[in-house]
Amino acid sequence: MSKPVAFVTGGSRGIGFGCAARLAELGFNVAINGMRDESQVSEPIEKLKALGAEVLYCQGDIGSADARASMLGSIKERFGKLNVLVNNAGVAPKERKDILEATEESFDYVVGTNVKGPYFLSQSAANWMIEQKEANPDEFFTIINVGSISATVVSVNRGEYCVSKAGIAMMSQLFAARLGEYNIPVYEIRPGVIKTDMTSGVTDKYDKLISDGLCVTKRWGLPEDIGKAVGALSRGDFPYSTGQVIMIDGALTMPRL
């Protein structure tokens, strides 16, 4: 059987790269998506190749229907299959504003990328996975959505982001319910405070909060923490847990007195 194939959106950096790297280590060929030109992502591509993966870079905006169709078409042409979709790509508001002042433009930008894109990418990928599953019943297929503790933890200065992650949570359950009859599990991973370029601007703030006990595990989360979970789910280690949320937040959200 040919190597399994995973598609990781936003896979050239941060959490996405951590996921892609783990999948490459586990023997997957990987397609990664990003907005940058391919010439600007040569370093992560070479790192993934060094781990033994055949790598396809799919440039494009997952919020665009044409781009989504083009990316899946490229994967089909290159690999002829897709076993795992990791919906990781996401954006934060370009400017944090109180919900009493936030704009519709910002809402549309964040929700379009963080919810609409993954929703319809999952729809297309799921239909393809169903076809593959019917042709190869013993092969494993799954969809993994990278959400955020912001699905339930309120931040009134980035409400559109919180709403988008709450949308990912419901989307995960919807697809899990719909794909159950095909034995295609769907999971949500919910990271906490993860050290990436997206959080680099708040390093001092969270260094202090973590030191003061924000998390039970007193350190930042790392992209490889997410990658390890994605690897286990992609390998089929939790086939009876479809629709479940995997918390990777150092117990930040665990109620404590």
Secondary structure, 3 states (H helix, E strand, C coil): CCCCEEEECCCCCHHHHHHHHHHHHCCCEEEEEECCCHHHHHHHHHHHHHCCCCEEEEECCCCCHHHHHHHHHHHHHHHCCCCEEEECCCCCCCCCCCCCCCCHHHHHHHHHHHHHHHHHHHHHHHHHHHHHHHHCCCCCCEEEEECCHHHCCCCCCCHHHHHHHHHHHHHHHHHHHHHHHHCCCEEEEEECCECCHHHHHHHHHHHHHHHCCCCCCCCCECHHHHHHHHHHHHHCCCCCCCCCEEEECCCCCCCCC
